[in-house]
């Protein structure tokens, strides 16, 4: 079992406001692994490139935001464990966070999000 890691490698920023710290899954191995086996997530995980996700094998429900090539959120959803989402063809990347986080952060469809190191 992999414990929760608080690795602040980037920040999610919208209109100059920091929403959360983020881990960036930049290589194919990290993108494939995602949050599988983790017991929690402090902040968010950014997967780029990515158009669809699943929660098979995950230990907690997540919020998912799909961003287009400009960083605009085109869709959000909450996903329970062990589900497979349909692809979002207009998406370029995905932000994942523990369920309920997006409401706390004010992250919703239509806002622009930057990933800053």
C-alpha positions as CSV (number, residue, x, y, z in Angstrom):
1,X,0.0,0.0,0.0
2,X,1.3,3.5,-0.9
3,X,0.7,6.1,1.7
4,X,-0.4,9.7,1.0
5,X,2.4,11.8,-0.3
6,X,2.5,15.6,0.0
7,X,4.8,16.4,-2.9
8,X,4.3,20.1,-3.9
9,X,5.8,20.1,-7.4
10,X,3.4,22.7,-8.8
11,X,0.5,25.0,-8.0
12,X,-2.9,25.2,-9.5
13,X,-3.7,28.9,-10.1
14,X,-6.9,30.6,-11.4
15,X,-7.1,34.4,-11.8
16,X,-4.1,34.9,-9.6
17,X,-5.5,32.7,-6.8
18,X,-3.8,29.5,-5.7
19,X,-6.3,26.8,-5.6
20,X,-4.1,23.9,-4.4
21,X,-0.7,22.2,-4.6
22,X,-0.4,19.6,-7.3
23,X,1.7,16.7,-8.4
24,X,2.3,16.5,-12.1
25,X,2.3,13.0,-13.8
26,X,4.5,14.0,-16.7
27,X,5.8,10.6,-17.9
28,X,3.9,7.7,-19.2
29,X,4.5,5.5,-16.1
30,X,3.2,8.2,-13.8
31,X,0.2,8.8,-16.0
32,X,-0.7,5.1,-16.1
33,X,-0.3,4.7,-12.3
34,X,-2.1,7.9,-11.4
35,X,-3.7,7.5,-8.0
36,X,-4.0,3.7,-8.0
37,X,-2.9,2.2,-4.6
38,X,-2.9,5.6,-2.8
39,X,-4.9,6.1,0.3
40,X,-5.3,9.8,-0.1
41,X,-4.2,12.9,-2.0
42,X,-3.0,16.2,-0.5
43,X,-3.9,18.8,-3.2
44,X,-4.3,17.5,-6.8
45,X,-2.8,15.4,-9.5
46,X,-2.4,16.8,-13.0
47,X,-2.2,14.3,-15.9
48,X,-1.1,15.7,-19.2
49,X,-1.9,14.6,-21.8
50,X,-5.1,12.9,-20.9
51,X,-8.7,12.7,-22.2
52,X,-10.2,10.0,-20.0
53,X,-9.7,8.4,-16.7
54,X,-10.8,5.5,-14.5
55,X,-11.0,4.8,-10.8
56,X,-10.5,1.0,-11.0
57,X,-8.3,-0.1,-8.1
58,X,-8.5,3.3,-6.4
59,X,-9.2,3.5,-2.6
60,X,-11.2,6.8,-2.6
61,X,-13.7,8.7,-4.8
62,X,-12.3,11.7,-6.8
63,X,-13.3,14.9,-8.4
64,X,-12.2,15.2,-12.1
65,X,-11.7,18.4,-14.2
66,X,-11.0,18.1,-17.9
67,X,-9.1,21.1,-19.3
68,X,-8.7,22.1,-23.0
69,X,-5.5,23.2,-24.6
70,X,-5.9,26.7,-23.2
71,X,-6.4,25.5,-19.6
72,X,-10.1,26.2,-19.5
73,X,-12.2,23.6,-17.6
74,X,-14.6,22.0,-20.1
75,X,-16.1,19.4,-17.8
76,X,-16.1,18.3,-14.2
77,X,-17.4,15.2,-12.6
78,X,-17.3,13.3,-9.3
79,X,-16.3,9.6,-9.7
80,X,-16.8,6.9,-7.2
81,X,-14.3,4.0,-7.0
82,X,-14.1,1.3,-9.7
83,X,-15.7,3.3,-12.5
84,X,-14.6,4.1,-16.1
85,X,-15.4,7.5,-17.5
86,X,-16.1,8.3,-21.2
87,X,-13.4,10.2,-23.0
88,X,-13.7,13.9,-23.3
89,X,-12.4,14.6,-26.8
90,X,-11.9,18.3,-26.3
91,X,-9.7,17.8,-23.2
92,X,-5.9,18.1,-23.3
93,X,-5.3,17.4,-19.5
94,X,-7.0,16.3,-16.4
95,X,-6.9,17.4,-12.8
96,X,-7.9,14.9,-10.1
97,X,-8.5,15.6,-6.4
98,X,-10.2,13.9,-3.5
99,X,-14.0,14.1,-3.8
100,X,-15.3,17.4,-2.5
101,X,-12.1,19.4,-3.2
102,X,-13.4,21.2,-6.2
103,X,-16.3,22.7,-4.3
104,X,-14.0,24.0,-1.6
105,X,-11.6,25.4,-4.2
106,X,-14.3,26.9,-6.4
107,X,-13.1,25.0,-9.4
108,X,-15.9,24.7,-12.0
109,X,-16.6,24.6,-15.8
110,X,-15.5,27.7,-17.6
111,X,-12.6,28.9,-15.4
112,X,-9.0,28.9,-16.6
113,X,-6.4,27.0,-14.5
114,X,-2.7,27.3,-14.8
115,X,-0.2,24.8,-13.5
116,X,2.7,26.7,-12.2
117,X,6.0,25.2,-11.0
